[in-house]
Structure formats: C-alpha cells, structure tokens
C-alpha cells in the first residue's frame, strides 16, 4: 500500500508540475499577446499621426470633442486667446517633442535667446558628466543637439518647413527628445534634495530618473516640466483642459513670462499659439 501511496503522490506531483508549467506558459502567452497588441496600437498611431503636424486652426481641436459638452465649452473659451495649434503624436514623448519643436521654432527668430540657450546647454554637458552619466552618451546627444541649434541662425538657417521635416524624421527627432530628457535628469539629480519631495514613496531620485525620466515613451508630469524649465531657463504655460469648472493656466516656473504654450488634455500635450 505504501508503494501505491508513493506512486499516487508522484503522479499528483507530476500533475501539479504540469499544471504549473501550463499556467506559466499561459501567462507568457498572455504577456506576448499584450505586448503584440501594444506594438500594433503604436504602429497604428504612427501611421495615422505625424510626430509634429503642420500648423492648424485652433478650432480644429473642437472636432475631437463634438459629443462632449464640457470639453467643447473649454475649447470655445480657450479659443478666445489662442488661434493656432500643432498636434504632436501621443507616444509618451509629446511634452518633450512639443517643447523642443516650439523652442526651435521660436529661436529661428531670436538669435540672442539662441546664444543664451547654447551657453546653458554647454554648461549642462559638464554637469551631466560630473553626475556620472556616460561620457560618450552625453557627448553624442549633446553634440547633435548643438549642431541643430546652429542650424537656427545665419544666412542659411533652416526654414520652418525644414524644421518640420527635422522633427518628423523619427531618428533625428528622437535624438533631440532624448537630450531633453537627459537635461531633466541632470537638473533633478543636481537639486536632488528639492526634487525628492515631488516623488511619491521612498524611491531614490536617481532611480526615478532612470525609470521615469530618461527612457523614451514615458509620459511627463509636473516634475518633468519643472525640471526642464529650470534646466533651460525657458518659461512654459500649460493650459489644462479637464472636467473642472474653469480652464486652468499654469506657468512654469510660477510667475514667469512663457515662451512656449502647450495645451494638456488627459495624457497628451499639443502646441498652441497665442493670438
């Protein structure tokens, strides 16, 4: 009888192992399906939406919310002060890409501000290296960013159409976005004691930068905006369009004169132009 019990026990163990392996395989298959679905969604978005669109009438935004009375009312209110917009691809990089495009577009007409920014960017490279960022990586993205800034001045400076082409070239555009992300990471780590208070839980700030700031396709929050405006010296106004009673404008840093204007609806930023 003992032998039979041992045999049955062994059989049950085999069945348990088989069930466990089957469950693991099922979970792996489900994970693969989720990843595949996410990839398909990202591909569909990429085919339908430019990284940065041509300039459009602000009223074109209303068509996105025709059946939503609350958002339609907000758009009507915002249109009193804003006449144009550019859409950005909703890929998790929309804040950085919108900031970068509008900054470059503005600098096409302000060489003094351009030189000020170049000085800031040069100093930032040294600070990144001092913080322990890989020298080769920093120099690669920094030099590319500076080369494109240099194309914004002089008799042969790029046109707005060439700027649109630059930001819609996925490889070139993403290079610029990565450097802006590195700038934020640098700023947060440089003033870690201040920025640590913005992070929930006990996650070390360096780890936060490694997981929530530096990687591509991670959405931005207040801490990213505060860090980027501090790192560049460029003021930003974000117009928040939500279901609250009023349209809320927020300047970063507070009280600054914004150079860049962005509109935010849940999960996404687009560029807007004041009248």
C-alpha positions in Angstrom: 0.0 0.0 0.0 2.9 2.3 0.8 4.2 1.8 -2.7 0.8 2.7 -4.2 0.7 5.9 -2.0 4.2 6.8 -3.2 3.1 6.2 -6.7 0.0 8.3 -6.4 1.9 11.0 -4.7 4.4 11.0 -7.5 1.6 11.2 -10.0 0.0 14.1 -8.2 3.3 15.9 -8.1 3.7 15.4 -11.9 0.1 16.7 -12.4 0.9 19.7 -10.2 4.1 20.4 -12.1 2.3 20.1 -15.4 -0.4 22.5 -14.2 2.2 24.9 -13.0 4.1 24.8 -16.3 0.8 25.1 -18.2 -0.1 28.2 -16.1 3.3 29.7 -16.7 3.0 29.1 -20.4 -0.5 30.6 -20.5 0.8 33.7 -18.6 3.7 34.0 -21.0 1.3 33.8 -24.0 -0.9 36.4 -22.5 2.1 38.7 -21.9 3.1 38.2 -25.5 -0.4 39.0 -26.7 -0.4 42.2 -24.6 3.0 43.3 -26.0 1.9 42.5 -29.5 -1.3 44.5 -29.0 0.6 47.4 -27.7 3.0 47.3 -30.6 0.1 47.2 -33.0 -1.5 50.2 -31.4 1.8 52.1 -31.5 2.2 51.2 -35.2 -1.4 52.4 -36.0 -0.8 55.7 -34.2 2.5 56.2 -36.1 0.8 55.6 -39.4 -2.1 58.0 -38.6 -0.3 60.8 -36.8 2.8 62.8 -37.6 5.3 63.4 -34.8 4.6 67.1 -35.2 1.9 68.3 -37.6 1.7 71.4 -39.7 0.1 74.5 -38.1 -3.7 74.3 -37.9 -6.6 76.5 -36.8 -7.2 76.1 -33.1 -10.9 75.4 -33.9 -9.9 72.1 -35.5 -9.5 70.7 -32.0 -13.2 71.1 -31.5 -13.9 68.2 -33.9 -12.3 65.9 -31.4 -14.9 66.7 -28.8 -18.1 67.3 -30.7 -20.1 64.9 -28.4 -18.5 66.2 -25.2 -20.2 69.4 -24.0 -17.8 70.0 -21.2 -14.7 69.9 -23.3 -16.4 71.8 -26.2 -17.1 74.6 -23.8 -13.5 74.7 -22.7 -12.2 74.8 -26.3 -14.5 77.7 -27.0 -13.2 79.5 -24.0 -9.5 78.8 -24.8 -10.0 79.9 -28.5 -10.6 83.5 -27.2 -6.8 83.7 -26.6 -5.3 81.1 -28.9 -5.7 80.9 -32.7 -3.4 78.1 -33.9 -2.1 74.8 -32.8 0.2 72.0 -33.8 -0.6 68.4 -32.8 2.0 66.0 -31.6 2.0 62.2 -31.7 0.6 60.7 -28.5 3.5 58.4 -27.9 4.6 59.3 -24.4 7.1 61.9 -25.7 4.5 64.5 -26.6 5.6 67.0 -23.9 9.3 66.8 -24.8 8.7 66.9 -28.5 6.2 69.7 -28.3 8.6 71.7 -26.1 11.5 71.0 -28.4 9.8 71.9 -31.6 8.3 75.2 -30.3 11.6 76.2 -28.8 13.5 75.6 -32.0 10.7 77.4 -34.0 10.9 80.4 -31.6 14.7 80.5 -31.8 14.6 80.8 -35.6 13.6 84.5 -34.9 15.6 85.3 -31.8 19.4 84.8 -32.1 20.1 86.5 -28.8 18.0 83.9 -27.0 19.6 81.2 -29.1 23.1 82.1 -27.9 21.9 82.2 -24.3 20.5 78.7 -24.6 23.7 77.4 -26.2 25.6 78.7 -23.3 23.3 76.9 -20.9 23.5 73.6 -22.9 27.3 73.7 -22.9 27.4 74.0 -19.1 24.8 71.2 -18.8 27.0 68.8 -20.6 29.8 69.2 -18.0 27.2 68.8 -15.2 25.9 65.6 -16.7 29.4 64.1 -16.8 30.1 65.2 -13.2 26.9 63.4 -12.1 28.2 60.1 -13.6 26.3 60.0 -16.9 28.3 58.1 -19.5 30.7 60.5 -21.3 30.2 59.0 -24.8 26.4 59.1 -24.5 26.3 62.6 -23.2 28.7 63.9 -25.9 26.8 62.1 -28.6 23.4 63.6 -27.8 24.8 67.0 -26.7 26.8 67.5 -29.9 23.8 66.5 -32.1 21.6 69.0 -30.2 24.1 71.8 -30.5 24.6 71.1 -34.3 20.9 71.5 -34.8 20.8 74.7 -32.7 23.5 76.1 -35.0 21.2 75.5 -38.0 18.7 78.1 -36.5 20.9 81.1 -37.3 22.8 82.7 -40.1 22.0 83.3 -43.8 21.5 79.6 -44.4 19.4 78.8 -41.4 16.7 76.3 -41.8 13.2 77.2 -42.8 10.1 76.3 -40.8 9.4 73.6 -43.3 12.9 72.1 -42.8 12.3 72.3 -39.0 9.0 70.4 -39.5 10.9 67.8 -41.5 13.6 67.5 -38.8 11.1 66.8 -36.1 9.2 64.3 -38.3 12.3 62.4 -39.0 11.9 59.8 -36.3 15.6 59.1 -35.7 16.6 62.8 -35.6 13.5 63.8 -33.7 14.0 61.1 -31.0 17.7 62.1 -30.6 16.6 65.6 -29.7 13.9 64.3 -27.3 16.5 62.0 -25.6 18.7 65.0 -24.9 15.9 67.0 -23.4 15.1 64.0 -21.1 18.8 63.9 -20.1 18.6 67.6 -19.3 15.7 67.0 -16.9 17.5 64.1 -15.3 20.6 66.2 -14.8 18.5 69.0 -13.2 16.7 66.7 -10.9 19.9 65.0 -9.7 21.7 68.3 -9.4 19.0 69.6 -7.0 18.1 66.2 -5.5 17.1 67.5 -2.1 14.5 69.8 -3.6 13.0 67.4 -6.2 12.9 64.3 -3.9 9.8 65.8 -2.3 7.9 65.5 -5.6 8.4 61.8 -5.7 5.8 59.5 -4.0 7.1 56.7 -1.8 10.7 56.1 -1.0 12.1 55.7 -4.5 15.6 57.3 -4.7 15.7 60.2 -7.1 18.4 58.6 -9.2 16.3 55.5 -9.7 13.3 57.7 -10.5 15.3 59.4 -13.2 16.4 56.0 -14.6 12.9 54.7 -14.8 10.6 57.7 -15.3 12.7 60.4 -16.9 15.4 59.1 -19.2 13.6 56.3 -21.0 11.7 57.2 -24.1 7.8 56.9 -24.3 7.3 57.6 -20.6 4.7 60.3 -20.1 5.5 63.5 -18.4 4.2 65.1 -15.2 4.8 68.3 -13.3 8.2 67.3 -12.2 9.4 66.8 -15.8 8.1 70.3 -16.7 9.6 72.0 -13.7 12.9 70.3 -14.3 13.1 71.2 -18.0 12.2 74.8 -17.5 14.8 75.1 -14.7 17.4 73.4 -16.9 16.9 75.6 -19.9 15.6 78.9 -18.4 12.7 78.7 -20.8 9.2 79.5 -19.4 6.2 77.4 -20.3 2.5 77.8 -19.9 0.3 74.7 -19.8 -3.4 75.1 -20.4 -5.2 72.3 -18.5 -8.3 71.1 -20.2 -10.2 68.8 -17.9 -13.7 68.5 -16.4 -13.2 71.1 -13.8 -15.3 74.2 -13.7 -12.7 76.5 -15.2 -9.8 76.4 -17.7 -6.6 76.5 -15.6 -3.4 78.0 -16.8 -0.2 77.1 -15.1 3.1 78.9 -15.6 6.4 77.0 -15.1 8.2 78.5 -13.3 5.5 80.3 -11.5 5.2 84.0 -12.4 7.4 83.6 -15.5 6.7 85.0 -18.9 6.0 81.9 -21.0 7.9 81.4 -24.3 6.2 78.1 -25.0 2.4 77.4 -24.7 1.1 73.9 -24.5 -2.4 72.6 -24.1 -2.9 69.5 -22.0 -5.9 67.1 -22.1 -5.6 63.9 -20.1 -2.5 62.0 -21.2 -1.4 64.4 -24.0 0.2 67.7 -24.9 -0.1 69.8 -28.1 1.5 73.1 -29.1 -0.7 76.2 -29.1 -0.1 79.8 -30.4 -1.5 82.9 -28.7 -3.4 85.4 -30.7 
